[in-house]
Amino acid sequence: MNQTVKISCGKVVGIGKVKIPRTTELDYDIPMLSFLIFEGVDGGFVSSCVHLKIDGYGAAGDVAVDNMIDSINSFLKSNISKLPADDAWQHLMEFGHIEDDTIKLWNTYRGFQFGLAAIESLAHSNSV
């Protein structure tokens, strides 16, 4: 089950979820956000939030994730500070609507997630 997952952004090397904490600047309970980490052909990394379609970039995966989180925080603060609360939430929900590019990201995320589960299951059954 050592399958490489590739899409146009590059090779998927990780997935994760991030919880944006409540702060005095952003006093809202933002749901968990899922993301993918890609290694590009140039050796750089891209972390892409599936829900908001916001990317982060870096020379390493963790740098790309940190950059993505900073971009998400900036986007959320800007979105909420510029729009009335109801409009801000509606705007965020519209980002989550399924479109072709979102479907590809979700399918890639779920494929990688199930691949990890299969590897863990096989490792567990071999150790018993």
DRENPATOR-892578 format. One record per atom (N, C-alpha, C): x, y, z; residue number from 1; atom name; chain. Coordinates in pm, whole numbers, always signed. Layout:
residues N
+--------+--------+--------+-----+----+---+
|      u |      v |      w |   k |  a | c |
+--------+--------+--------+-----+----+---+
|      X |      Y |      Z | NUM | CA | A |
...
+--------+--------+--------+-----+----+---+
end
This chain:
residues 128
+--------+--------+--------+-----+----+---+
|      u |      v |      w |   k |  a | c |
+--------+--------+--------+-----+----+---+
|    +84 |   -120 |     +0 |   1 |  N | A |
|     +0 |     +0 |     +0 |   1 | CA | A |
|    +87 |   +124 |     +0 |   1 |  C | A |
|   +202 |   +117 |    -62 |   2 |  N | A |
|   +292 |   +232 |    -71 |   2 | CA | A |
|   +265 |   +306 |   -200 |   2 |  C | A |
|   +151 |   +368 |   -209 |   3 |  N | A |
|   +108 |   +434 |   -332 |   3 | CA | A |
|   +133 |   +584 |   -322 |   3 |  C | A |
|   +197 |   +640 |   -424 |   4 |  N | A |
|   +220 |   +784 |   -429 |   4 | CA | A |
|    +96 |   +850 |   -489 |   4 |  C | A |
|    +47 |   +952 |   -422 |   5 |  N | A |
|    -68 |  +1027 |   -472 |   5 | CA | A |
|    -17 |  +1156 |   -534 |   5 |  C | A |
|    -44 |  +1174 |   -663 |   6 |  N | A |
|     +0 |  +1294 |   -734 |   6 | CA | A |
|   -120 |  +1363 |   -797 |   6 |  C | A |
|   -118 |  +1495 |   -792 |   7 |  N | A |
|   -212 |  +1576 |   -869 |   7 | CA | A |
|   -131 |  +1689 |   -930 |   7 |  C | A |
|   -194 |  +1780 |   -997 |   8 |  N | A |
|   -122 |  +1883 |  -1071 |   8 | CA | A |
|    -30 |  +1967 |   -982 |   8 |  C | A |
|    -62 |  +1980 |   -852 |   9 |  N | A |
|    +22 |  +2059 |   -761 |   9 | CA | A |
|   +153 |  +1989 |   -726 |   9 |  C | A |
|   +156 |  +1857 |   -741 |  10 |  N | A |
|   +273 |  +1780 |   -703 |  10 | CA | A |
|   +233 |  +1652 |   -633 |  10 |  C | A |
|   +325 |  +1598 |   -557 |  11 |  N | A |
|   +303 |  +1472 |   -486 |  11 | CA | A |
|   +254 |  +1502 |   -344 |  11 |  C | A |
|   +146 |  +1434 |   -302 |  12 |  N | A |
|    +94 |  +1452 |   -167 |  12 | CA | A |
|   +189 |  +1382 |    -69 |  12 |  C | A |
|   +235 |  +1458 |    +30 |  13 |  N | A |
|   +327 |  +1402 |   +130 |  13 | CA | A |
|   +267 |  +1405 |   +270 |  13 |  C | A |
|   +150 |  +1464 |   +286 |  14 |  N | A |
|    +88 |  +1468 |   +418 |  14 | CA | A |
|    -50 |  +1531 |   +414 |  14 |  C | A |
|   -123 |  +1504 |   +520 |  15 |  N | A |
|   -254 |  +1565 |   +541 |  15 | CA | A |
|   -263 |  +1605 |   +687 |  15 |  C | A |
|   -358 |  +1689 |   +719 |  16 |  N | A |
|   -377 |  +1727 |   +858 |  16 | CA | A |
|   -501 |  +1811 |   +876 |  16 |  C | A |
|   -523 |  +1847 |  +1000 |  17 |  N | A |
|   -633 |  +1936 |  +1036 |  17 | CA | A |
|   -576 |  +2043 |  +1127 |  17 |  C | A |
|   -634 |  +2160 |  +1118 |  18 |  N | A |
|   -590 |  +2270 |  +1202 |  18 | CA | A |
|   -714 |  +2332 |  +1268 |  18 |  C | A |
|   -698 |  +2367 |  +1394 |  19 |  N | A |
|   -803 |  +2437 |  +1468 |  19 | CA | A |
|   -753 |  +2580 |  +1491 |  19 |  C | A |
|   -826 |  +2675 |  +1440 |  20 |  N | A |
|   -791 |  +2816 |  +1459 |  20 | CA | A |
|   -843 |  +2856 |  +1597 |  20 |  C | A |
|   -754 |  +2894 |  +1689 |  21 |  N | A |
|   -799 |  +2925 |  +1825 |  21 | CA | A |
|   -874 |  +3058 |  +1833 |  21 |  C | A |
|   -960 |  +3066 |  +1932 |  22 |  N | A |
|  -1030 |  +3193 |  +1959 |  22 | CA | A |
|   -928 |  +3292 |  +2016 |  22 |  C | A |
|   -937 |  +3412 |  +1968 |  23 |  N | A |
|   -850 |  +3519 |  +2019 |  23 | CA | A |
|   -937 |  +3643 |  +2040 |  23 |  C | A |
|   -877 |  +3747 |  +2098 |  24 |  N | A |
|   -953 |  +3871 |  +2115 |  24 | CA | A |
|   -983 |  +3933 |  +1979 |  24 |  C | A |
|   -894 |  +3912 |  +1881 |  25 |  N | A |
|   -917 |  +3966 |  +1745 |  25 | CA | A |
|  -1016 |  +3882 |  +1666 |  25 |  C | A |
|  -1022 |  +3753 |  +1697 |  26 |  N | A |
|  -1108 |  +3661 |  +1622 |  26 | CA | A |
|  -1182 |  +3573 |  +1722 |  26 |  C | A |
|  -1284 |  +3630 |  +1784 |  27 |  N | A |
|  -1357 |  +3561 |  +1891 |  27 | CA | A |
|  -1472 |  +3479 |  +1835 |  27 |  C | A |
|  -1436 |  +3382 |  +1750 |  28 |  N | A |
|  -1534 |  +3293 |  +1687 |  28 | CA | A |
|  -1483 |  +3151 |  +1695 |  28 |  C | A |
|  -1576 |  +3058 |  +1701 |  29 |  N | A |
|  -1539 |  +2916 |  +1700 |  29 | CA | A |
|  -1538 |  +2868 |  +1555 |  29 |  C | A |
|  -1421 |  +2869 |  +1496 |  30 |  N | A |
|  -1405 |  +2826 |  +1357 |  30 | CA | A |
|  -1393 |  +2673 |  +1357 |  30 |  C | A |
|  -1470 |  +2603 |  +1274 |  31 |  N | A |
|  -1460 |  +2456 |  +1269 |  31 | CA | A |
|  -1320 |  +2412 |  +1226 |  31 |  C | A |
|  -1286 |  +2288 |  +1258 |  32 |  N | A |
|  -1158 |  +2230 |  +1215 |  32 | CA | A |
|  -1147 |  +2242 |  +1064 |  32 |  C | A |
|  -1027 |  +2270 |  +1017 |  33 |  N | A |
|  -1001 |  +2285 |   +874 |  33 | CA | A |
|   -901 |  +2178 |   +830 |  33 |  C | A |
|   -933 |  +2107 |   +724 |  34 |  N | A |
|   -846 |  +2002 |   +671 |  34 | CA | A |
|   -752 |  +2061 |   +567 |  34 |  C | A |
|   -632 |  +2000 |   +559 |  35 |  N | A |
|   -537 |  +2047 |   +458 |  35 | CA | A |
|   -453 |  +1932 |   +404 |  35 |  C | A |
|   -394 |  +1957 |   +288 |  36 |  N | A |
|   -302 |  +1865 |   +222 |  36 | CA | A |
|   -167 |  +1934 |   +212 |  36 |  C | A |
|    -60 |  +1855 |   +215 |  37 |  N | A |
|    +74 |  +1908 |   +191 |  37 | CA | A |
|   +128 |  +1841 |    +66 |  37 |  C | A |
|   +171 |  +1923 |    -30 |  38 |  N | A |
|   +226 |  +1875 |   -156 |  38 | CA | A |
|   +374 |  +1910 |   -164 |  38 |  C | A |
|   +450 |  +1819 |   -222 |  39 |  N | A |
|   +587 |  +1850 |   -258 |  39 | CA | A |
|   +588 |  +1873 |   -408 |  39 |  C | A |
|   +630 |  +1992 |   -448 |  40 |  N | A |
|   +630 |  +2027 |   -589 |  40 | CA | A |
|   +753 |  +1973 |   -661 |  40 |  C | A |
|   +749 |  +1979 |   -791 |  41 |  N | A |
|   +861 |  +1930 |   -871 |  41 | CA | A |
|   +987 |  +2013 |   -849 |  41 |  C | A |
|   +970 |  +2137 |   -801 |  42 |  N | A |
|  +1085 |  +2223 |   -775 |  42 | CA | A |
|  +1146 |  +2198 |   -637 |  42 |  C | A |
|  +1086 |  +2105 |   -559 |  43 |  N | A |
|  +1136 |  +2074 |   -425 |  43 | CA | A |
|  +1072 |  +2157 |   -316 |  43 |  C | A |
|   +996 |  +2260 |   -353 |  44 |  N | A |
|   +924 |  +2340 |   -254 |  44 | CA | A |
|   +797 |  +2270 |   -210 |  44 |  C | A |
|   +735 |  +2322 |   -107 |  45 |  N | A |
|   +614 |  +2261 |    -52 |  45 | CA | A |
|   +499 |  +2359 |    -54 |  45 |  C | A |
|   +378 |  +2304 |    -72 |  46 |  N | A |
|   +254 |  +2381 |    -70 |  46 | CA | A |
|   +161 |  +2310 |    +28 |  46 |  C | A |
|   +102 |  +2386 |   +117 |  47 |  N | A |
|     -1 |  +2335 |   +207 |  47 | CA | A |
|   -131 |  +2401 |   +165 |  47 |  C | A |
|   -232 |  +2320 |   +138 |  48 |  N | A |
|   -356 |  +2373 |    +82 |  48 | CA | A |
|   -476 |  +2337 |   +171 |  48 |  C | A |
|   -545 |  +2440 |   +222 |  49 |  N | A |
|   -665 |  +2420 |   +303 |  49 | CA | A |
|   -779 |  +2381 |   +211 |  49 |  C | A |
|   -834 |  +2263 |   +234 |  50 |  N | A |
|   -941 |  +2212 |   +147 |  50 | CA | A |
|  -1067 |  +2297 |   +160 |  50 |  C | A |
|  -1098 |  +2343 |   +280 |  51 |  N | A |
|  -1222 |  +2416 |   +304 |  51 | CA | A |
|  -1222 |  +2557 |   +245 |  51 |  C | A |
|  -1112 |  +2627 |   +263 |  52 |  N | A |
|  -1107 |  +2768 |   +223 |  52 | CA | A |
|  -1026 |  +2792 |    +96 |  52 |  C | A |
|   -963 |  +2687 |    +46 |  53 |  N | A |
|   -879 |  +2698 |    -74 |  53 | CA | A |
|   -774 |  +2807 |    -57 |  53 |  C | A |
|   -710 |  +2806 |    +60 |  54 |  N | A |
|   -602 |  +2900 |    +91 |  54 | CA | A |
|   -474 |  +2819 |   +102 |  54 |  C | A |
|   -369 |  +2866 |    +35 |  55 |  N | A |
|   -243 |  +2792 |    +31 |  55 | CA | A |
|   -137 |  +2861 |   +116 |  55 |  C | A |
|    -37 |  +2781 |   +152 |  56 |  N | A |
|    +83 |  +2830 |   +217 |  56 | CA | A |
|   +202 |  +2768 |   +147 |  56 |  C | A |
|   +315 |  +2837 |   +149 |  57 |  N | A |
|   +432 |  +2792 |    +74 |  57 | CA | A |
|   +554 |  +2792 |   +164 |  57 |  C | A |
|   +649 |  +2701 |   +134 |  58 |  N | A |
|   +772 |  +2700 |   +210 |  58 | CA | A |
|   +871 |  +2599 |   +158 |  58 |  C | A |
|   +992 |  +2606 |   +210 |  59 |  N | A |
|  +1099 |  +2515 |   +171 |  59 | CA | A |
|  +1082 |  +2378 |   +237 |  59 |  C | A |
|   +998 |  +2371 |   +340 |  60 |  N | A |
|   +968 |  +2245 |   +410 |  60 | CA | A |
|   +817 |  +2240 |   +435 |  60 |  C | A |
|   +766 |  +2119 |   +458 |  61 |  N | A |
|   +622 |  +2102 |   +480 |  61 | CA | A |
|   +570 |  +2182 |   +597 |  61 |  C | A |
|   +643 |  +2181 |   +710 |  62 |  N | A |
|   +595 |  +2254 |   +828 |  62 | CA | A |
|   +596 |  +2405 |   +806 |  62 |  C | A |
|   +690 |  +2454 |   +727 |  63 |  N | A |
|   +694 |  +2596 |   +694 |  63 | CA | A |
|   +572 |  +2633 |   +609 |  63 |  C | A |
|   +538 |  +2547 |   +512 |  64 |  N | A |
|   +421 |  +2570 |   +428 |  64 | CA | A |
|   +293 |  +2570 |   +511 |  64 |  C | A |
|   +284 |  +2479 |   +609 |  65 |  N | A |
|   +166 |  +2473 |   +696 |  65 | CA | A |
|   +156 |  +2601 |   +779 |  65 |  C | A |
|   +267 |  +2644 |   +839 |  66 |  N | A |
|   +265 |  +2768 |   +918 |  66 | CA | A |
|   +224 |  +2888 |   +832 |  66 |  C | A |
|   +275 |  +2894 |   +708 |  67 |  N | A |
|   +240 |  +3002 |   +617 |  67 | CA | A |
|    +91 |  +2998 |   +583 |  67 |  C | A |
|    +37 |  +2876 |   +562 |  68 |  N | A |
|   -105 |  +2860 |   +533 |  68 | CA | A |
|   -189 |  +2908 |   +652 |  68 |  C | A |
|   -150 |  +2869 |   +773 |  69 |  N | A |
|   -226 |  +2909 |   +893 |  69 | CA | A |
|   -225 |  +3061 |   +908 |  69 |  C | A |
|   -110 |  +3124 |   +885 |  70 |  N | A |
|   -104 |  +3271 |   +889 |  70 | CA | A |
|   -199 |  +3333 |   +787 |  70 |  C | A |
|   -202 |  +3275 |   +666 |  71 |  N | A |
|   -291 |  +3326 |   +561 |  71 | CA | A |
|   -437 |  +3306 |   +597 |  71 |  C | A |
|   -469 |  +3191 |   +658 |  72 |  N | A |
|   -607 |  +3164 |   +702 |  72 | CA | A |
|   -648 |  +3267 |   +807 |  72 |  C | A |
|   -560 |  +3290 |   +906 |  73 |  N | A |
|   -590 |  +3388 |  +1011 |  73 | CA | A |
|   -614 |  +3527 |   +952 |  73 |  C | A |
|   -529 |  +3567 |   +861 |  74 |  N | A |
|   -545 |  +3699 |   +796 |  74 | CA | A |
|   -677 |  +3707 |   +721 |  74 |  C | A |
|   -708 |  +3600 |   +645 |  75 |  N | A |
|   -833 |  +3597 |   +569 |  75 | CA | A |
|   -953 |  +3605 |   +663 |  75 |  C | A |
|   -953 |  +3523 |   +769 |  76 |  N | A |
|  -1067 |  +3521 |   +861 |  76 | CA | A |
|  -1085 |  +3656 |   +930 |  76 |  C | A |
|   -976 |  +3715 |   +978 |  77 |  N | A |
|   -985 |  +3845 |  +1044 |  77 | CA | A |
|  -1038 |  +3951 |   +949 |  77 |  C | A |
|   -990 |  +3950 |   +827 |  78 |  N | A |
|  -1035 |  +4046 |   +727 |  78 | CA | A |
|  -1182 |  +4024 |   +693 |  78 |  C | A |
|  -1220 |  +3900 |   +671 |  79 |  N | A |
|  -1358 |  +3864 |   +636 |  79 | CA | A |
|  -1454 |  +3908 |   +745 |  79 |  C | A |
|  -1421 |  +3880 |   +868 |  80 |  N | A |
|  -1512 |  +3907 |   +979 |  80 | CA | A |
|  -1514 |  +4055 |  +1015 |  80 |  C | A |
|  -1400 |  +4122 |  +1000 |  81 |  N | A |
|  -1397 |  +4264 |  +1038 |  81 | CA | A |
|  -1465 |  +4353 |   +933 |  81 |  C | A |
|  -1469 |  +4309 |   +807 |  82 |  N | A |
|  -1523 |  +4393 |   +700 |  82 | CA | A |
|  -1672 |  +4369 |   +673 |  82 |  C | A |
|  -1724 |  +4256 |   +717 |  83 |  N | A |
|  -1862 |  +4221 |   +686 |  83 | CA | A |
|  -1943 |  +4207 |   +814 |  83 |  C | A |
|  -2074 |  +4234 |   +808 |  84 |  N | A |
|  -2160 |  +4203 |   +924 |  84 | CA | A |
|  -2152 |  +4052 |   +952 |  84 |  C | A |
|  -2171 |  +4014 |  +1077 |  85 |  N | A |
|  -2152 |  +3875 |  +1119 |  85 | CA | A |
|  -2224 |  +3774 |  +1029 |  85 |  C | A |
|  -2353 |  +3797 |  +1000 |  86 |  N | A |
|  -2427 |  +3702 |   +916 |  86 | CA | A |
|  -2365 |  +3690 |   +777 |  86 |  C | A |
|  -2326 |  +3802 |   +720 |  87 |  N | A |
|  -2264 |  +3800 |   +587 |  87 | CA | A |
|  -2128 |  +3732 |   +590 |  87 |  C | A |
|  -2053 |  +3754 |   +697 |  88 |  N | A |
|  -1920 |  +3691 |   +708 |  88 | CA | A |
|  -1932 |  +3539 |   +712 |  88 |  C | A |
|  -2028 |  +3489 |   +790 |  89 |  N | A |
|  -2046 |  +3343 |   +797 |  89 | CA | A |
|  -2095 |  +3288 |   +663 |  89 |  C | A |
|  -2185 |  +3360 |   +597 |  90 |  N | A |
|  -2234 |  +3318 |   +465 |  90 | CA | A |
|  -2118 |  +3313 |   +366 |  90 |  C | A |
|  -2032 |  +3411 |   +371 |  91 |  N | A |
|  -1915 |  +3416 |   +283 |  91 | CA | A |
|  -1825 |  +3294 |   +307 |  91 |  C | A |
|  -1804 |  +3259 |   +434 |  92 |  N | A |
|  -1723 |  +3141 |   +467 |  92 | CA | A |
|  -1789 |  +3012 |   +417 |  92 |  C | A |
|  -1920 |  +3002 |   +433 |  93 |  N | A |
|  -1992 |  +2882 |   +387 |  93 | CA | A |
|  -1982 |  +2866 |   +236 |  93 |  C | A |
|  -1983 |  +2977 |   +164 |  94 |  N | A |
|  -1972 |  +2969 |    +18 |  94 | CA | A |
|  -1838 |  +2912 |    -26 |  94 |  C | A |
|  -1734 |  +2935 |    +54 |  95 |  N | A |
|  -1603 |  +2877 |    +22 |  95 | CA | A |
|  -1608 |  +2724 |    +32 |  95 |  C | A |
|  -1695 |  +2672 |   +117 |  96 |  N | A |
|  -1703 |  +2529 |   +137 |  96 | CA | A |
|  -1788 |  +2456 |    +36 |  96 |  C | A |
|  -1854 |  +2528 |    -53 |  97 |  N | A |
|  -1938 |  +2461 |   -154 |  97 | CA | A |
|  -1852 |  +2378 |   -247 |  97 |  C | A |
|  -1906 |  +2266 |   -287 |  98 |  N | A |
|  -1832 |  +2173 |   -371 |  98 | CA | A |
|  -1825 |  +2223 |   -514 |  98 |  C | A |
|  -1705 |  +2239 |   -563 |  99 |  N | A |
|  -1678 |  +2275 |   -702 |  99 | CA | A |
|  -1577 |  +2174 |   -753 |  99 |  C | A |
|  -1546 |  +2178 |   -880 | 100 |  N | A |
|  -1454 |  +2080 |   -938 | 100 | CA | A |
|  -1321 |  +2075 |   -865 | 100 |  C | A |
|  -1259 |  +2192 |   -837 | 101 |  N | A |
|  -1129 |  +2189 |   -771 | 101 | CA | A |
|  -1141 |  +2141 |   -626 | 101 |  C | A |
|  -1251 |  +2174 |   -559 | 102 |  N | A |
|  -1271 |  +2128 |   -423 | 102 | CA | A |
|  -1292 |  +1977 |   -420 | 102 |  C | A |
|  -1366 |  +1925 |   -515 | 103 |  N | A |
|  -1388 |  +1780 |   -523 | 103 | CA | A |
|  -1254 |  +1707 |   -538 | 103 |  C | A |
|  -1167 |  +1759 |   -624 | 104 |  N | A |
|  -1036 |  +1697 |   -643 | 104 | CA | A |
|   -955 |  +1699 |   -513 | 104 |  C | A |
|   -959 |  +1812 |   -442 | 105 |  N | A |
|   -885 |  +1820 |   -315 | 105 | CA | A |
|   -943 |  +1723 |   -212 | 105 |  C | A |
|  -1076 |  +1718 |   -201 | 106 |  N | A |
|  -1138 |  +1626 |   -104 | 106 | CA | A |
|  -1108 |  +1481 |   -140 | 106 |  C | A |
|  -1119 |  +1446 |   -267 | 107 |  N | A |
|  -1090 |  +1309 |   -308 | 107 | CA | A |
|   -944 |  +1273 |   -279 | 107 |  C | A |
|   -854 |  +1366 |   -302 | 108 |  N | A |
|   -713 |  +1342 |   -273 | 108 | CA | A |
|   -693 |  +1327 |   -123 | 108 |  C | A |
|   -754 |  +1414 |    -44 | 109 |  N | A |
|   -743 |  +1408 |   +102 | 109 | CA | A |
|   -794 |  +1273 |   +154 | 109 |  C | A |
|   -914 |  +1235 |   +110 | 110 |  N | A |
|   -974 |  +1110 |   +158 | 110 | CA | A |
|   -894 |   +989 |   +111 | 110 |  C | A |
|   -844 |   +991 |    -12 | 111 |  N | A |
|   -762 |   +881 |    -61 | 111 | CA | A |
|   -636 |   +863 |    +22 | 111 |  C | A |
|   -570 |   +973 |    +53 | 112 |  N | A |
|   -449 |   +968 |   +135 | 112 | CA | A |
|   -483 |   +921 |   +276 | 112 |  C | A |
|   -594 |   +971 |   +331 | 113 |  N | A |
|   -638 |   +935 |   +465 | 113 | CA | A |
|   -666 |   +784 |   +475 | 113 |  C | A |
|   -738 |   +729 |   +378 | 114 |  N | A |
|   -767 |   +586 |   +379 | 114 | CA | A |
|   -640 |   +504 |   +357 | 114 |  C | A |
|   -548 |   +554 |   +275 | 115 |  N | A |
|   -420 |   +486 |   +256 | 115 | CA | A |
|   -342 |   +476 |   +387 | 115 |  C | A |
|   -341 |   +584 |   +465 | 116 |  N | A |
|   -275 |   +581 |   +596 | 116 | CA | A |
|   -343 |   +483 |   +691 | 116 |  C | A |
|   -475 |   +481 |   +687 | 117 |  N | A |
|   -549 |   +387 |   +772 | 117 | CA | A |
|   -516 |   +243 |   +735 | 117 |  C | A |
|   -505 |   +215 |   +606 | 118 |  N | A |
|   -472 |    +79 |   +561 | 118 | CA | A |
|   -332 |    +40 |   +607 | 118 |  C | A |
|   -237 |   +131 |   +596 | 119 |  N | A |
|   -100 |   +103 |   +639 | 119 | CA | A |
|    -97 |    +74 |   +789 | 119 |  C | A |
|   -169 |   +156 |   +867 | 120 |  N | A |
|   -174 |   +136 |  +1011 | 120 | CA | A |
|   -239 |     +2 |  +1046 | 120 |  C | A |
|   -345 |    -32 |   +975 | 121 |  N | A |
|   -414 |   -159 |   +999 | 121 | CA | A |
|   -323 |   -278 |   +968 | 121 |  C | A |
|   -252 |   -272 |   +856 | 122 |  N | A |
|   -160 |   -379 |   +820 | 122 | CA | A |
|    -47 |   -392 |   +919 | 122 |  C | A |
|     +7 |   -279 |   +966 | 123 |  N | A |
|   +115 |   -281 |  +1064 | 123 | CA | A |
|    +67 |   -344 |  +1194 | 123 |  C | A |
|    -56 |   -309 |  +1233 | 124 |  N | A |
|   -112 |   -364 |  +1357 | 124 | CA | A |
|   -135 |   -514 |  +1345 | 124 |  C | A |
|   -188 |   -560 |  +1232 | 125 |  N | A |
|   -215 |   -703 |  +1216 | 125 | CA | A |
|    -86 |   -784 |  +1207 | 125 |  C | A |
|    +21 |   -725 |  +1155 | 126 |  N | A |
|   +151 |   -793 |  +1148 | 126 | CA | A |
|   +221 |   -799 |  +1281 | 126 |  C | A |
|   +188 |   -708 |  +1373 | 127 |  N | A |
|   +254 |   -706 |  +1503 | 127 | CA | A |
|   +184 |   -793 |  +1606 | 127 |  C | A |
|    +66 |   -842 |  +1573 | 128 |  N | A |
|    -12 |   -923 |  +1667 | 128 | CA | A |
|    +29 |  -1067 |  +1658 | 128 |  C | A |
+--------+--------+--------+-----+----+---+
end
